[in-house]
Amino acid sequence: MTSDNPASRSSLSKTPPPSSAPTTVGPTTGERALLWAGFPVLGAVALWLVSRAAAWVASLPWAPMQGVFKLVASAPEPLLSIGALVVGVLAGLAIAFFAEREYVTADIGPDQAVLTVDGVTRTVPRAATAAVFQDGKNLVLLGHDSAELARLHGDFDAKRFAAAFEQHGYPWHPDGDPYAADFRRWVAAQPGLPAGAHALFKARAHALNKGEKQDAEQLRTELAELGVIVREDKNKTQHWRPTRPTTDD
């Protein structure tokens, strides 16, 4: 007898035998080299071009920030060029640092997956995982009750992550969320939600509209504790579904 659970009905016949050696997945050496070399070079070139054009921009009566451009144009050479290059390189390194944190990295083994993005690490046991899939720029792992074990927002190569998960026997779903049809749009005072959920949805709608990502994620966690899975579309409209009770043989 098998459980009537869409996540448990992934194509078992094509799942390869799990590998014992953990697989590390993340940005390639070429991607990281391009990131850390490309942004500083672009920053240096951009700031140097701005320094060359500073005097011309300062001469335009309608140009914004004329005071800044006049100050830049008044700097003597070679101090102006050297300063522009140094500031450009530092700005590029700062951009590369924050871009690096947006990469999703993982050590995926037969017993657990250790996933990291933006300095936060989550460990998900293999035995607790019923589905893994890509949801836009999110990597999502679901448990056997359809609750989200992890949702990581960032940059990742879905094909390489899929290959690594399948190599270790994780149920990767190439078609996305197996429970996508269960989601419904959240409307204030609609029935079917547990007590307190509507207040959390309202607070989360406010956080999304204000761009307060940390608050929105915290409220997502609080809704999950009530057995409610939530996601939002590009218009920041929230959609939800309940988790499903597990059924054992």
Secondary structure, 3 states (H helix, E strand, C coil): CCCCCHHHHCCHHHCCCCCCCCEEECCCHHHHHHHHHHHHHHHHHHHHHHHHHHHHHHCCCCCCCHHHHHHHHCCCCCHHHHHHHHHHHHHHHHHHHHHHHCECEEEECCCEEEEEECCEEEEEEHHHCCEEEEECCEEEEECCCCCEEEEEECECCHHHHHHHHHHCCCCECCCCCCCHHHCEECCCCCCCCCCCHHHHHHHHHHHHHHCCHHHHHHHHHHHHHCCEEEEECCCCCEEEEECCCCCCC
